[in-house]
Amino acid sequence: MPSIATLSAGPLSLALGLPDRGMPEILAFGRDAAAPGFWPDVPRSSRINGMDIDVPSAVLLPVTGLGAFGWPAISGHRDGRDFILDFSGWTVRHDGAKTILAASDAIAGIDIEISIQASETGVFGLSTRLTSTKDGLYTLDRCMAGSFLVPAGTATATQFTGMWGREFQIRRHHLAPGITLQESRRGRTSHDRQPYLGLSVGAARFAFHLGWSGNHLVAVDTLDDGRRLVHLGALFEPGEIRLSRGESYQSPVVYAAEDAAALHAFARSEILSWPGGGMSPRPVTLNTWEGNYFDHRLDSLKAQADAAAALGIERFVLDDGWFGRRDDDTTSLGDWTVDPRKYPDGLKPLVDHVTGLGMQFGIWFEPEMVNEESDLYRAHPDWALKVEGRPFLRSRNQQVLDLTRREVTDYLFEKMSAVLSSLAISYIKWDMNRDLTHVGGADGRAVTTAQTRATHALMARIRSAFPHVEIESCASGGGRTDYGALANTQRVWTSDCTDALDRLEIQRGASLFLPPEIMGAHVSANPSHQSGRTLSLTFRALVAMAYHLGVELNPLDMSAAERTELAGFIALHKRLRPLLHAPGANFNLDPRDGRYVWGAMMPDHAAVFVAQGPSMIAEQPEPLVLRLPGAPERMWRIAAAHGDCPSGFIRVSDGQMKLISGEMTFSAAALASAGLPLPMQKPETALLLELRPIE
């Protein structure tokens, strides 16, 4: 008998109709959505030359071949046969917060389970499992993680584009009728095609994210009535997924929410896991890469640690160059033993020095890669991914190890464990510096999906063996940034570009699905190593301060005045850190005329960052409008102003200075409607306003 299942995740509801046969029909999805009581007694009627019976198109994971003509979310075959799927016997069972829908197709020999996680944070998570139940190989060409129905009407899509050093560039466009596809084949989340899609249709808003670090596919299919189905899932290479009797394919999880706030809350409560069970204050970090590159001198590094501790830095991370004979990027990846030329007594003297100063010690690994100029490659050239007879493509002078082979992951685990178990290390910067090509396993078949799963498994194995160690996900910057990676990591290196002006857009984009406390944001040297741009220390520090603050320079190269100024900003960050990283407090506005506004708000304190990127075009800046928490009649004032004030203003009136100095008050209602008439700022300047209520 047909039945209805209605699930709720915070304000979102998902109503599904389970038929006698066919895929579950999506009866309603969205805020306070409800199923019609007349389903299934009032089927749609087809056009005159259509099918004689109603074949719903608004279904979870549509399949074709039996009267549905839309984009198929699942497709496969057994050597050209069993290419039609027709599931029946739907059942519903509950496993904690998960609801599992199950059915079978006895003819094709395929069982299906659709798992639906409903979180109180306002997020649905869907995943799909297919199991072969009869003899013969079933080749799975496509299996989306889940499908979502969005209304008809003019729709605006939000997606990311970019490249190395320019990740998370937000692009908005109107969705055209038909099918809209985004495919990524880079073998990692990628710098240019993140598995994220935002949609707004009238008053309805949706945000979708696939928790998967490999090849992916995002599809939006316009149905015959104008509504749209949104599908997200892993993208397979030809013949990559083949199921024998009893074997299963388990998809990653696709997440759906209304907005960034819901995704942040979900990531904090359901995705991230912390040593000790809870997040400690995010330690201000010094990373040695841009300050040293491959030039490792023990005395200099100890002196840098001394200077870092004096600045108030809490974690010292030794980046690339400590192992093998690693003097440049052409050698030694895979040889994870300490370079005796640079560290004749091993790393212990440096680690002991750093921890003796009260700082944590972190270290860089790039486990998945190997240089051909390495002891590992000379001993095991067959451990690199390859396809016989095809060019051996290099990127950054390195190859990719085949992590689907147990002997490879055992070797990597052994080498990493030897370092982690012998030293007081509490942090790994886990890097991955190339896209995947010729991803062939030992049998010559494509293993892109298996490689991604093996990477996640190696991360989980390290976490299990060393539960006190945090991991940062880095892949040439933000190239592996997704909830699948976050299941085993606690920080994301948002971009290799540390230029603060470029970071305004990078951090704004990443904030659409990442909480600020896990986004690495560093104050780097002047001029920028990536762009050559010269920016003030004030601007560099304020642009980084709201996130997981770090320093990416050699502090010994700074003047005494610069060190004093940076120490002041670090102390300010530590004071504001409980506010900046408080759950549900952060906000990030769309820029207007080159002015970026972000920060955090609580009932008794708000921190508002206002940065001017390029020069304004308008005669005057738009008043700053914010909606503070609490009663609208409550009075507030600017309790403190930091940064380029008034030196960064083009022109400022006496009244504006009194407002910024806290001599004038305003109600929360006035701030939410009229706004604050702040002065026009010079380009590449920033200020931080602390707002306090008047008791």
C-alpha positions in Angstrom: 0.0 0.0 0.0 1.3 3.5 -0.8 2.2 5.5 2.3 3.6 9.0 3.2 6.7 9.7 5.3 7.2 13.3 6.5 10.5 14.2 8.0 11.6 17.5 9.7 15.0 19.1 10.1 14.6 22.3 12.0 12.4 24.6 9.9 12.8 22.3 6.8 10.4 19.5 6.0 10.6 16.7 3.5 7.4 14.8 2.6 7.8 11.6 0.6 5.2 9.3 -1.0 6.2 5.7 -1.1 4.5 4.0 -4.0 3.8 0.3 -4.6 6.5 0.4 -7.3 8.8 3.1 -8.6 10.8 5.7 -6.8 9.6 7.7 -3.8 7.8 10.8 -4.9 8.9 14.1 -3.4 5.5 15.6 -2.4 6.9 18.7 -0.7 10.3 20.0 0.4 11.1 23.3 2.1 10.3 25.5 5.0 7.2 24.1 6.8 6.4 21.9 3.8 3.4 19.5 4.1 2.2 16.5 2.1 -1.2 16.7 0.4 -3.8 14.5 2.0 -5.1 13.5 -1.4 -1.9 11.7 -2.5 -1.9 9.3 -4.3 -5.6 9.5 -5.2 -5.2 12.5 -7.5 -2.5 11.6 -10.0 -1.4 14.0 -12.7 -3.0 13.6 -16.1 -0.7 13.4 -19.1 -1.0 15.2 -22.4 -3.1 13.5 -25.1 -0.2 11.6 -26.6 1.5 10.9 -23.2 1.6 7.8 -21.1 -1.7 6.2 -20.2 -0.8 6.1 -16.5 0.8 8.8 -14.4 4.6 8.4 -14.2 5.8 10.9 -11.5 8.9 12.9 -12.4 9.4 14.7 -9.0 11.0 11.7 -7.4 14.0 10.8 -5.3 16.8 9.5 -7.6 14.8 9.1 -10.8 15.5 6.3 -13.2 14.5 5.9 -16.8 13.1 3.3 -19.1 9.5 3.0 -17.7 7.9 6.3 -18.6 10.1 8.8 -16.8 12.1 10.9 -19.3 14.1 13.2 -17.1 17.8 13.1 -16.2 18.5 9.7 -14.5 20.1 9.9 -11.0 20.9 6.2 -11.1 21.9 4.2 -14.1 23.7 0.9 -14.7 23.6 -2.4 -16.5 24.9 -6.0 -16.7 26.8 -6.1 -20.0 24.0 -4.1 -21.6 21.1 -5.9 -19.8 19.2 -5.0 -16.6 19.5 -1.4 -17.7 16.0 -0.7 -16.3 15.4 -0.3 -12.6 11.9 -0.7 -11.1 12.0 -0.9 -7.3 9.1 -2.1 -5.2 8.2 -3.2 -1.7 9.3 0.0 0.0 9.9 -0.2 3.7 10.7 2.4 6.3 12.9 1.9 9.4 14.5 4.2 11.8 18.1 4.2 13.2 18.4 7.1 15.6 18.2 10.3 13.7 18.2 8.4 10.4 15.3 7.2 8.4 16.1 4.4 5.9 13.9 3.7 2.9 14.6 0.3 1.3 13.3 -1.5 -1.7 14.3 -4.2 -4.3 14.2 -4.9 -8.0 14.2 -8.7 -8.3 14.6 -8.7 -12.0 17.6 -6.4 -12.2 18.9 -8.0 -9.0 19.5 -4.7 -7.2 18.5 -3.6 -3.7 18.4 0.0 -2.7 18.6 1.9 0.6 18.2 5.6 0.9 19.4 7.0 4.2 17.9 10.3 5.3 19.5 12.1 8.3 17.4 14.9 9.8 19.3 17.3 12.0 17.8 19.8 14.4 20.2 22.3 13.0 18.0 22.5 9.9 20.0 20.2 7.6 19.0 17.1 5.7 21.7 14.6 4.8 20.9 11.9 2.1 23.0 9.0 0.9 22.3 6.0 -1.3 23.4 2.4 -1.1 23.0 -0.1 -4.0 23.6 -3.8 -3.6 23.8 -6.5 -6.3 21.8 -9.6 -5.5 22.4 -11.8 -8.5 25.2 -13.3 -10.5 27.1 -11.3 -13.1 28.8 -8.0 -12.8 26.6 -4.9 -12.5 28.3 -1.9 -13.9 27.1 1.2 -12.1 27.5 4.3 -14.4 25.9 6.8 -12.0 24.4 6.9 -8.5 23.6 10.3 -7.0 23.7 10.6 -3.3 20.3 12.3 -3.2 17.7 14.5 -4.9 15.8 17.6 -3.8 12.8 19.3 -5.3 12.8 23.1 -5.6 9.9 25.3 -6.9 9.2 26.6 -10.3 9.9 30.2 -11.2 12.9 32.4 -11.8 15.9 30.9 -9.9 19.2 32.3 -9.0 22.1 29.9 -8.6 25.2 30.5 -6.4 28.3 28.5 -7.2 32.0 28.8 -6.9 34.7 29.3 -9.5 38.4 30.0 -9.1 41.9 28.6 -9.4 44.9 28.1 -7.2 45.2 31.1 -5.0 41.7 32.4 -6.0 39.4 29.8 -4.5 35.8 30.2 -3.5 35.0 33.0 -6.0 31.2 33.4 -5.8 29.3 33.5 -9.0 25.5 34.1 -9.3 23.5 33.4 -12.4 19.9 32.7 -13.4 19.1 29.1 -14.1 18.0 28.4 -17.7 15.4 25.8 -18.5 16.7 22.3 -19.2 19.6 20.6 -17.5 22.4 22.5 -15.8 25.5 20.3 -15.1 28.7 20.9 -13.1 31.3 18.1 -13.3 34.7 17.9 -11.6 37.3 15.3 -12.6 40.3 16.6 -10.7 40.3 13.8 -8.1 39.9 16.3 -5.2 37.3 18.8 -4.3 39.0 21.3 -6.6 39.8 25.0 -6.7 37.4 25.8 -9.5 34.3 23.6 -9.1 33.3 23.1 -5.5 30.5 20.6 -4.8 28.2 23.4 -3.6 25.1 24.9 -5.0 22.9 27.7 -3.6 19.5 28.4 -5.0 16.9 31.1 -4.4 13.5 30.9 -6.0 11.2 33.7 -4.8 11.3 33.7 -1.0 12.6 30.1 -0.9 16.3 29.6 -0.3 18.4 26.4 -0.4 22.0 25.5 0.0 23.4 22.1 -1.1 26.8 20.6 -0.4 28.3 17.2 -1.2 30.6 15.8 1.5 33.0 14.2 -0.9 36.7 14.9 -1.7 36.8 13.3 -5.2 35.2 13.6 -8.6 31.7 15.0 -8.3 28.6 15.9 -10.3 25.9 18.5 -9.6 22.8 18.5 -11.8 19.7 20.6 -11.9 17.0 19.2 -14.1 13.9 21.2 -15.1 10.8 19.0 -14.9 7.9 19.2 -17.3 5.9 21.4 -14.9 8.7 23.9 -14.3 9.9 22.6 -11.0 13.5 21.5 -10.7 15.2 18.4 -9.3 18.7 19.0 -7.8 21.0 16.0 -7.7 24.6 15.8 -6.2 26.9 12.8 -6.1 30.2 11.2 -7.0 31.3 11.1 -10.6 32.6 7.8 -11.8 35.2 7.0 -14.4 34.0 4.4 -17.1 33.7 0.9 -15.6 35.0 2.1 -12.2 32.1 0.8 -10.1 31.3 -2.9 -10.8 29.3 -4.9 -8.3 29.4 -8.7 -8.0 26.7 -10.6 -6.1 26.6 -9.3 -2.5 28.8 -6.2 -3.2 27.5 -2.7 -2.5 28.1 0.8 -3.6 27.7 3.4 -0.8 27.4 7.0 -1.9 28.8 10.0 0.0 26.3 12.2 1.8 24.6 15.3 0.2 23.5 18.0 2.6 20.6 20.4 2.1 19.8 23.5 4.2 18.4 26.9 3.9 21.5 28.9 4.4 25.1 29.2 5.7 24.0 29.5 9.3 22.4 26.1 9.3 25.4 24.5 7.5 27.7 26.0 10.1 25.6 24.7 13.0 25.5 21.3 11.4 29.2 21.1 10.7 29.9 22.0 14.3 27.5 19.5 15.8 27.5 16.6 13.4 30.7 16.7 11.3 33.6 18.0 13.3 35.2 15.9 16.0 37.8 17.3 18.4 40.5 15.8 20.7 39.0 15.5 24.1 35.4 15.8 22.8 35.2 19.5 22.4 36.8 22.4 20.6 39.5 24.3 22.6 40.2 27.9 21.8 41.7 27.9 18.3 45.5 28.5 18.9 47.1 31.3 17.0 49.5 29.6 14.7 52.9 30.4 13.1 53.4 28.4 9.9 57.0 28.4 8.7 56.5 28.0 4.9 56.6 31.6 3.6 59.2 32.6 6.2 61.6 29.8 5.4 60.5 27.6 2.4 63.1 24.8 2.2 65.8 26.7 4.2 65.7 24.9 7.6 68.4 26.1 10.0 67.9 24.9 13.6 69.2 28.0 15.3 67.1 30.3 13.1 64.0 28.2 13.7 64.5 28.3 17.5 64.9 32.0 17.3 61.7 32.3 15.3 60.0 30.2 18.0 61.2 32.6 20.6 59.9 35.6 18.7 56.6 33.8 18.0 56.1 33.1 21.7 56.8 36.7 22.5 54.1 37.7 20.0 51.5 35.6 21.8 51.5 32.8 19.2 50.3 29.4 20.6 51.2 26.9 17.9 54.4 26.5 15.8 54.0 24.4 12.6 57.1 23.2 10.7 56.3 23.1 7.1 57.8 21.4 4.1 61.6 20.7 4.0 62.4 18.7 7.2 62.7 15.2 5.6 64.7 13.2 3.2 67.0 15.5 1.2 64.2 18.0 0.6 66.0 21.2 -0.7 63.4 21.9 -3.4 60.1 20.3 -4.7 61.9 17.8 -7.0 62.9 15.3 -4.4 62.1 13.2 -1.3 58.4 13.0 -1.1 57.7 9.6 0.3 60.9 9.5 2.4 59.4 10.5 5.7 62.5 10.4 7.8 64.2 13.4 9.3 67.0 15.0 7.1 70.2 14.5 9.2 72.0 17.3 7.3 69.5 19.9 8.7 68.7 18.1 12.0 71.7 16.0 13.0 70.0 15.2 16.3 66.6 14.8 14.8 63.6 17.0 15.4 63.5 16.6 19.2 65.7 19.6 20.0 63.4 21.9 18.0 60.2 20.3 19.3 61.4 20.5 22.9 62.4 24.1 22.4 58.9 25.0 21.0 56.9 23.1 23.6 59.2 24.5 26.4 58.0 27.9 25.3 54.4 26.8 26.0 53.5 26.4 22.3 52.1 23.4 20.5 54.2 21.8 17.8 52.8 20.9 14.4 54.4 19.3 11.3 53.8 19.1 7.5 53.2 15.9 5.6 52.1 15.2 2.0 51.4 11.5 2.4 49.7 10.8 -0.9 52.5 11.9 -3.1 55.9 10.7 -4.2 58.8 12.2 -6.1 60.6 10.0 -8.6 63.8 11.2 -7.0 63.2 9.4 -3.7 64.2 6.2 -2.0 60.5 5.1 -1.9 60.0 5.5 -5.7 63.3 3.8 -6.5 62.2 0.8 -4.4 58.6 0.7 -5.4 57.9 2.5 -8.8 54.8 0.3 -9.1 53.2 2.1 -6.1 52.4 5.2 -8.2 49.1 5.5 -10.0 49.5 4.8 -13.7 47.9 3.4 -16.8 50.2 1.2 -18.9 51.2 2.7 -22.2 49.9 6.2 -21.3 52.1 9.2 -20.6 53.4 9.4 -17.0 52.1 12.9 -16.3 53.8 15.0 -13.6 52.5 17.9 -11.6 54.8 19.9 -9.2 57.4 17.2 -10.0 55.4 14.5 -8.2 53.3 11.4 -8.7 50.4 10.1 -6.7 50.7 6.9 -4.6 48.1 4.3 -5.1 46.4 4.3 -1.7 44.0 1.6 -2.7 46.9 -0.9 -2.1 47.2 -1.9 1.5 51.0 -2.1 1.5 51.1 1.6 0.5 48.8 2.8 3.3 50.6 0.5 5.8 53.9 2.1 4.7 52.6 5.6 5.1 51.0 4.9 8.4 54.2 3.3 9.7 56.3 6.3 8.6 53.9 8.9 10.0 53.4 7.0 13.2 57.2 6.8 13.8 57.3 10.6 13.7 54.2 11.2 15.7 54.9 8.7 18.4 58.4 9.8 19.1 57.8 13.5 19.5 55.4 15.9 21.2 53.4 16.7 18.1 49.8 17.7 18.3 49.0 18.9 14.8 49.5 17.8 11.2 49.3 20.0 8.2 48.1 17.4 5.6 48.9 18.7 2.2 48.0 17.4 -1.3 49.6 19.4 -4.1 48.3 18.0 -7.4 45.2 17.0 -9.3 44.8 13.3 -10.1 45.4 12.0 -13.7 45.8 8.5 -15.1 44.2 7.1 -11.9 44.8 3.4 -12.7 45.2 0.8 -10.1 47.3 -2.3 -10.1 44.9 -4.0 -12.5 44.8 -1.0 -14.8 41.2 -0.1 -13.9 40.1 3.3 -12.8 40.3 3.8 -9.0 39.4 7.4 -8.5 36.5 6.7 -6.1 38.5 4.1 -4.2 41.5 6.5 -3.9 39.3 9.1 -2.2 37.9 6.6 0.2 41.4 5.3 1.0 42.6 8.8 1.7 39.8 9.4 4.1 40.5 6.0 5.7 44.2 6.8 6.2 43.2 10.1 7.9 40.8 8.2 10.1 43.5 5.6 11.0 45.9 8.4 12.0 43.2 10.1 14.1 42.4 6.8 15.8 46.0 6.0 16.6 46.8 9.6 17.7 43.5 11.0 19.1 45.3 14.1 20.5 46.5 15.2 17.1 44.5 17.7 15.0 44.7 17.6 11.2 44.5 20.5 8.8 43.2 19.8 5.3 45.4 21.5 2.8 45.4 20.8 -1.0 47.4 23.5 -2.7 45.3 25.7 -0.4 41.5 25.1 -0.6 41.6 22.3 -3.1 40.2 19.7 -0.7 37.5 21.5 1.3 34.3 19.5 2.0 32.4 17.8 4.8 33.9 14.5 3.8 37.4 15.7 4.6 36.2 17.6 7.7 35.0 14.3 9.2 38.7 13.7 10.0 40.2 17.2 10.1 39.7 20.3 12.3 41.0 23.1 10.1 41.0 24.0 6.4 43.8 25.9 4.7 41.5 28.2 2.8 44.0 29.3 0.2 47.7 29.4 -0.5 47.2 33.1 -1.4 47.8 35.1 1.8 47.3 38.4 0.1 44.7 40.1 2.3 43.0 41.9 -0.5 42.4 38.6 -2.4 41.5 37.0 0.9 38.4 39.2 1.2 36.6 37.3 -1.6 38.2 33.9 -0.7 37.0 34.0 2.9 33.6 35.4 2.0 33.0 32.5 -0.4 34.2 29.8 1.9 32.0 31.2 4.7 29.0 30.0 2.8 29.5 26.5 4.2 32.5 26.7 6.6 32.4 28.0 10.2 35.0 30.8 10.7 36.9 29.0 13.5 38.2 26.3 11.1 39.2 28.5 8.3 42.9 29.2 8.4 43.7 32.9 7.8 47.3 34.1 8.1 49.0 37.5 8.4 51.8 37.3 5.9 54.8 39.3 4.9 55.0 42.5 2.9 55.0 42.6 -0.1 52.8 39.5 -0.7 54.7 36.5 -1.9 51.8 35.7 -4.3 50.8 39.0 -5.7 53.7 41.4 -4.9 51.1 43.8 -3.4 52.1 45.9 -0.5 49.5 46.2 2.3 49.5 47.6 5.8 50.0 45.3 8.7 46.7 46.7 10.1 44.8 45.6 7.0 46.5 42.2 6.9 45.7 41.5 10.5 42.1 42.7 10.5 41.3 40.7 7.4 42.5 37.5 9.1 41.4 38.1 12.6 37.8 36.7 12.6 38.9 33.3 11.5 41.5 30.7 12.7 44.3 33.3 13.0 47.8 32.5 12.0 51.1 34.1 11.0 52.9 33.2 7.7 56.2 35.0 7.9 59.6 35.0 9.6 59.1 37.2 12.7 62.8 37.9 12.8 62.4 39.9 9.6 60.0 42.3 11.3 61.0 45.5 12.9 60.5 46.1 16.6 57.5 48.4 15.8 55.9 45.8 13.6 56.3 43.1 16.2 54.7 45.3 18.8 51.8 46.1 16.5 51.3 42.4 15.5 51.4 41.4 19.2 48.6 43.9 19.9 46.4 42.4 17.2 47.1 38.9 18.4 46.1 40.0 21.9 43.0 41.6 20.5 42.1 38.4 18.7 42.5 36.4 21.8 40.2 38.7 23.7 37.6 38.6 21.0 38.0 34.9 20.2 35.1 33.7 22.4 32.8 36.1 20.5 34.3 35.5 17.0 34.1 31.8 17.3 30.8 31.5 19.2 28.3 29.1 17.6 25.7 31.1 15.6 27.3 34.5 16.1 29.1 35.1 12.8 27.8 37.0 9.8 29.2 37.9 6.4 27.5 40.4 4.2 27.7 40.7 0.4 30.1 43.5 -0.5 28.8 46.9 -1.7 31.0 49.2 -3.8 34.1 47.4 -2.7 33.2 47.5 1.0 33.2 44.2 2.9 31.5 43.7 6.2 31.7 40.6 8.4 32.0 39.7 12.1 30.1 38.2 15.0 27.1 39.3 17.2 25.9 38.2 20.6 23.3 39.8 22.8 25.9 41.7 24.8 28.8 42.3 22.3 29.3 42.6 18.6 32.5 42.8 16.6 32.0 44.3 13.1 34.9 44.3 10.6 34.6 46.9 7.8 37.2 46.7 5.0 37.4 48.7 1.8 39.0 46.7 -1.0 39.2 48.8 -4.2 38.3 52.5 -4.3 34.6 53.3 -4.0 32.7 54.6 -7.0 29.8 56.3 -5.2 30.0 59.7 -3.6 29.2 58.3 -0.2 29.2 54.8 1.3 25.8 53.2 2.0 24.9 53.3 5.7 25.9 50.2 7.6 22.8 48.2 8.3 22.9 45.3 10.8 20.3 43.4 12.8 21.6 43.0 16.3 20.2 40.2 18.6 17.9 41.2 21.3 15.1 43.7 21.8 14.8 46.3 19.0 14.5 49.2 21.4 17.7 48.3 23.2 20.3 51.1 23.0 23.9 50.4 21.8 27.0 52.4 21.1 30.4 51.8 19.5 32.5 50.9 22.6 35.9 50.7 20.7 37.3 51.2 17.3 40.5 49.5 16.1 42.5 49.8 12.9 42.6 52.5 10.3 40.6 55.1 12.2 40.7 58.0 11.4 43.9 57.6 9.2 42.0 55.3 6.8 39.1 57.8 6.2 39.0 59.9 3.1 36.8 62.5 4.9 35.1 62.3 8.2 32.7 64.8 9.9 32.8 65.7 13.6 29.5 63.9 14.1 30.9 60.7 12.5 33.9 60.8 14.8 31.7 61.2 17.8 29.7 58.2 16.6 32.8 56.1 16.2 34.2 57.3 19.5 31.1 56.0 21.3 29.7 59.5 22.3 26.5 58.8 20.4 24.0 55.9 20.9 21.5 54.2 18.7 18.8 51.6 19.0 19.0 48.1 17.5 15.9 49.1 15.5 17.7 52.2 14.1 20.7 50.1 13.1 18.5 47.6 11.4 16.7 50.2 9.4 18.6 53.5 9.0 22.0 52.1 9.6 25.2 53.9 10.7 26.6 56.6 8.5 30.3 55.6 8.5 32.9 57.6 6.7 34.2 56.7 3.3 37.4 54.6 3.7 40.5 54.7 1.6 41.2 51.6 -0.5 42.9 48.7 1.3 42.0 49.9 4.8 40.0 48.2 7.5 38.6 48.9 10.9 37.0 46.8 13.6 34.1 48.3 15.6 33.1 46.8 18.9 29.5 47.4 19.8 28.1 47.2 23.3 24.6 47.6 24.7 23.9 50.4 27.2 22.6 48.9 30.4 
